[in-house]
Amino acid sequence: MAEKDVKEMELDRIDAKIEGERTVAPEDWRAMGLTDEEYDMICHRIGKHPNFLEVAMFSVMWSEHCSYKNSRKVLKLLPTKGECVLQGPGENAGIVDVGDGLAVAFKIESHNHPSAVEPYQGAATGSGGIIRDIFTMGARPIAVLDPLFFGPTDDARNRHIIDGVVSGVAGYGNAVGIPTVGGMSWFGKCYSVNPLVNVMCVGYLKHDEIRRGKATGAGNKVMLIGSTTGRDGIHGATFASADLTEEAQERKSAVQVGDPFREKLLLEACLELVAKDLVLGIQDLGAAGLTCATSEMASRGGSGMRVELDLVPKRETGMSPYEIMLSESQERMLMVPVPGKEGEVTDILRKWDLDAAVIGEVTDGGLLTITMHGDVVAEVPADQLAESAPAYDREYTKPAYIDELGAFDPDTLPAPEDGELAGIIEKMAASANLCSKHWIYSQYDHQVGSGTVIKPGGDAAVVRIPGTDKGIAVTTDVNPRYCYLYPREGAKLAVAEAARKIALTGAKPLAVTNCQNHGNPMKPEVYWSFRESVLGLAEGCEAFGTPVTGGNVSFYNEDGETAIYPTPTIGMVGSMDDVEKAVSAGFKRAGSSVVLIGETKDELGGSEYLSTVHGIEAGRPPRFDAAAEKGLISFLTEAAGEGLMLSAHDCAEGGLAMALLEDALGNGIGADIDLSDANTNGLPLWKMLFSESAARAIVEVEPGKAAAVKALARNNGVKAFYIGKTGGSKLAVRMSGSSVELDLGKAGESYETALERALAGR
């Protein structure tokens, strides 16, 4: 019999099995985000017409936010395995081994649409959700990072969003008592309607403390712990899976409301439950609430689950099954306790002033059965909800602008005169993307817990694993302009810069989490950029041996017309055995030698110089050179281990000009720099200053160690150039008859206050 005939017979059999009349109108499932084809698919998968609640449950679980239906096939191209990986994608967070029986759990996610509508609560609940993802795994969170992307500060609405988002991150993280130690901020017109709020959290645990979101053992009880359930955040997952049109922006009911103090109690309670070995499986109630947690836990465990909604602790009266199952009320967890230990679990939760209730049990057969008032209100296979959403192959087409903008030649612009250089550098130092972000991170408690070794404001933060000498280096990185001009190269450069920043502290880069932020995937040009970004991420991670342990995809970041730049945010972790050897940026003492590691090339495409001085975003970004990057990383980790570096700083956005200025401003120590010997490509001084060639770093060493540093660089296959000495109150740079001199007081005032002045409308 032909394969086609067999398939048709099977479809006829399934059609005959579906009984009853359709009870949900097409306009209802379409309003929930399901297509007609997907509704038909659901009918065939579950063998019946779903009722209204069942349709709603499928709509949130099959949304892009929960199912990755438009990205899943492409994400499979990422490298996810490695010697250090203890838990890869598919759980609440990834986990990597850092030696001595210790591990690090980490993940990055987005909370973009909610933050556009309600900036404070959107950012706050984004922080709360990612923190729960970490302690759900059994890890104690010890660091938060916040990559933020905003529209220009000259717009009042953007200033309102910026203030609300930063306050939300600060308000939640500070109250929970987890230091916000790093992140980044980037400003561009494309983020005016669609700000991006990405949040990363990192925690530590012992190998035997790892817990996963699985429900196993028929008859085992299922408990809902933490806060009560209200009507906030209903259909939040669907809200995050559509364009942010004016109509969508009115849906403030889809935004959750957080309580950081209750989160702190829940964190401590969950870690106590793990420490006392009372937990078989545990899952955060994030997007899609109970629907997600019940179906995912059951599906991962190869089980079913029966849940009685009458037993769910509620904060509001008269809640319907629909509202209870789709509520995204915060600070809640679903868990399967060790059999017979339900009373101990309840006692611990009550000690922490939290609710705990047995709401059902694990079953055989794979069905998720939901009851209320004795009636079955929904019954569907758990794996069909959690694992069987369609995976689409979308059309992709290279945007015409890629070649058009890539062909731009910066040499067609007039070259600046020597006398203009100081003013240009000061203007760049005051630009939104290069100025100090002190106004942002000064609102965060980045030292709570006394574990922060390297604070915000440099390249990567370093936090100590409590009770040990070990440290974790953490950073986030992406240059959206590079990714707009050349998505694949931009993603590779983001991985490279993140690895470089980790290595600058002396830590070894270990693994990556990523947050893919893009526009509407139904547009072929957007999908091409997404696919290229993932391919670039894969190539970069393969080059550095840093597998991807998880992350998030955020599509539909547009207002229906204008999409954000492709923004594949990279979060990276690294480890070091002795935090006392950690190296930070900023010149540490006068009289030190300054060494430039790496070669400067004629690479101004996509640079901050072009954007700030000429208002141009065009050209080819710097080339990714895997061999040069790996050689630099090897050199940096060895140099830190041997105690050869007083300070080390990345050379990236803004080029050598900004790297040298930031080093000088770090502790108010100037430098006298001569780039003549470092000019291996015959560039004029202004190109040496503003080129953004990758694989470079500025290293400060004691004068007697400069030769050893150059020898170590040579052994690692990278070039090293002695370029000057530290000292004084000015930054002077010269080369072959050209020169520029900056007064640190004047430049520093502009650099440090620019963002605060802009946000004040000045």
Secondary structure, 3 states (H helix, E strand, C coil): CCHHHHHHHHHHHHHHHCCCCCCCCHHHHHHCCCCHHHHHHHHHHHCCCCCHHHHHHHHHHCCHHHHCCCCHHHHCCCCCCCCCEEECCCCCCEEEEEECCEEEEEEEEECHHHHHHCHHHHHHHHHHHHHHHHHHCCCEEEEEEEEEEECCCCCHHHHHHHHHHHHHHHHHHHHHCCCEEEEEEEECHHHCCCCEEEEEEEEEEEHHHCCCCCCCCCCCEEEEEECCECCCCCCHHHHCCCCCCHHHHCCHHHCCCCCHHHHHHHHHHHHHHHHCCCEEEEEECCCCHHHHHHHHHHHHCCCEEEEEHHHCCECCCCCCHHHHHHCCCCCEEEEEECCCCHHHHHHHHHHCCCEEEEEEEEECCCEEEEEECCEEEEEEEHHHHHCCCCCCCCCCCCCHHHHHHHCCCHHHCCCCCHHHHHHHHHHHHCCCCCCCCHHHHCCCCCCCCCCEEECCCCCCEEEECCCCCCEEEEEEECCHHHHHHCHHHHHHHHHHHHHHHHHHCCCEEEEEEEEEECCCCCCHHHHHHHHHHHHHHHHHHHHHCCCEEEEEEECCCECCCCECCCEEEEEEEEEECCHHHCCCCCCCCCCCEEEEECCCCCCCCCCHHHHHHHCCCCCCCCCCCHHHHHHHHHHHHHHHHCCCCCEEEECCCCHHHHHHHHHHHHHCCCEEEECCCCCCCCCCHHHHHHCCCCCCEEEEECHHHHHHHHHHHHHCCCCEEEEEEECCCEEEEEECCEEEEEEHHHHHHHHHHHHHHHHCCC
